[in-house]
Amino acid sequence: MSESDAAVNDTAVVRRCQTGDPEAFAVLVERHRTMLFGTAYLMTRDRQMAEDAVQEALVKIWQHIGSLRDPAGLKAWLARIVVNEVRQQARKKKVSAVTLEELPDPPQTAEAPAGTLGSEMRQDLAGAVAMLPPDQREAVVLRFFSDLTVAEIAAATGSREGTVKSRLSRAMDRLGEMLRGYGNGEGRK
């Protein structure tokens, strides 16, 4: 299914959700659950916290689906709700620092099959992303895991597009510095 076909289908599903159709909501959740959980997980690095954030986000999505005026912006709207829920949960429960050795591999998704990156590189990359400041980590997760555009990230985070671009640029520079040397055989130190 092409991206435009998915948007058309999402529009129909959103319209059905807005009439109170729970089956349509189940379809919507199924279509976007990987993005929702993956975003929460990569932001928190904690499976239970991510599950809690997504569960609370789903309740809010169902309660407020009627306020979504433009179904074409569904993905950014969903991401915004999850991001806000992760932020709220982080305020409730201070997230402790995780060492690289304790960092779990991110969950595998259809978008990133297990064979794409070697296990060691995946762990190095996940560790490097985890060490980014929260605003940069959020931008990287939304851009490269959730596949949101800069405009969608701005909408999801309540930031300006220039701010998102700046965060992404600084994050990519930092990731490059942290992972420099990996590709020329140095790997982990």
Rosetta blueprint (number, residue, H / E / L):
1 M L
2 S L
3 E H
4 S H
5 D H
6 A H
7 A H
8 V H
9 N H
10 D H
11 T H
12 A H
13 V H
14 V H
15 R H
16 R H
17 C H
18 Q H
19 T L
20 G L
21 D L
22 P H
23 E H
24 A H
25 F H
26 A H
27 V H
28 L H
29 V H
30 E H
31 R H
32 H H
33 R H
34 T H
35 M H
36 L H
37 F H
38 G H
39 T H
40 A H
41 Y H
42 L H
43 M H
44 T H
45 R L
46 D L
47 R H
48 Q H
49 M H
50 A H
51 E H
52 D H
53 A H
54 V H
55 Q H
56 E H
57 A H
58 L H
59 V H
60 K H
61 I H
62 W H
63 Q H
64 H H
65 I H
66 G H
67 S H
68 L L
69 R L
70 D L
71 P H
72 A H
73 G H
74 L H
75 K H
76 A H
77 W H
78 L H
79 A H
80 R H
81 I H
82 V H
83 V H
84 N H
85 E H
86 V H
87 R H
88 Q H
89 Q H
90 A H
91 R H
92 K H
93 K L
94 K L
95 V L
96 S L
97 A L
98 V L
99 T L
100 L L
101 E L
102 E L
103 L L
104 P L
105 D L
106 P L
107 P L
108 Q L
109 T E
110 A L
111 E L
112 A E
113 P L
114 A L
115 G L
116 T L
117 L L
118 G L
119 S H
120 E H
121 M H
122 R H
123 Q H
124 D H
125 L H
126 A H
127 G H
128 A H
129 V H
130 A H
131 M L
132 L L
133 P L
134 P H
135 D H
136 Q H
137 R H
138 E H
139 A H
140 V H
141 V H
142 L H
143 R H
144 F H
145 F H
146 S L
147 D L
148 L L
149 T L
150 V H
151 A H
152 E H
153 I H
154 A H
155 A H
156 A H
157 T H
158 G L
159 S L
160 R L
161 E H
162 G H
163 T H
164 V H
165 K H
166 S H
167 R H
168 L H
169 S H
170 R H
171 A H
172 M H
173 D H
174 R H
175 L H
176 G H
177 E H
178 M H
179 L H
180 R L
181 G L
182 Y H
183 G H
184 N H
185 G H
186 E H
187 G L
188 R L
189 K L
